[in-house]
Amino acid sequence: MVNKQQMQWSRQGAHYLLQTRTSVLNGELRDHFEECYPELSAGSNDEEPEIQVKMAA
């Protein structure tokens, strides 16, 4: 069987998504996270973060 039901957004969910996307485009997302999680600012720098990928055993 094929599920033909479309995904529906709540008004609040759509609003949160729009706020997040706008913060990303404005480069403010990290600032918002640092307000909630101050430990992020301890390791912050202006350079690109180094991405570390762990391989599954």
N, C-alpha and C positions, 0 to 999 in steps of 0.2 A: 504494500500500500504506500501511497505517496501522501505526505502531509502537505496540504495546500494552504494552511493557515499562515497568514502574514504575521510578522513580529510587530507588536504595537508598543510604542513608547508612552509612558505616562508623562504628563506635563512636567513634573518634578524631575524625572529621569532625563528628559530631553534638555531641561535647563542646566542640570549638572554637567551633562556631556558638552554643552555649548560653552559653559564656563571653563571646563578643563581644556578644550581645544583652543580657546582664546588665550588662556594662560600659556599654553605651549607655544603658540605663534608669537606672543609678546615676550617670551623668554622669562616669564615670571613664575613658572610652575615650581621650580626649586625653592624660590623664596616662600611660597605658600607652604611647602612641605617643611621647610626649616622653622616656620612658626609653630607647627604642630609637633615636630620632632627636632628639638635643638641639637641633638647629637649629630645630625647631618652636617651642621655648619663647622664642626670640629675638623672634619677632613675635607672641607671644600677648598677648591682652587679654581682658577680661571681657565685652566687648560682642559682639554678634552679628557674625560675619565677613561681609564684603561679598562677595557671590557675583559672580564675573566670568565671563561666557560669551563665548567666542570664536566668531564666525560663520565657517563654512567659505566659502571664496572661490568 
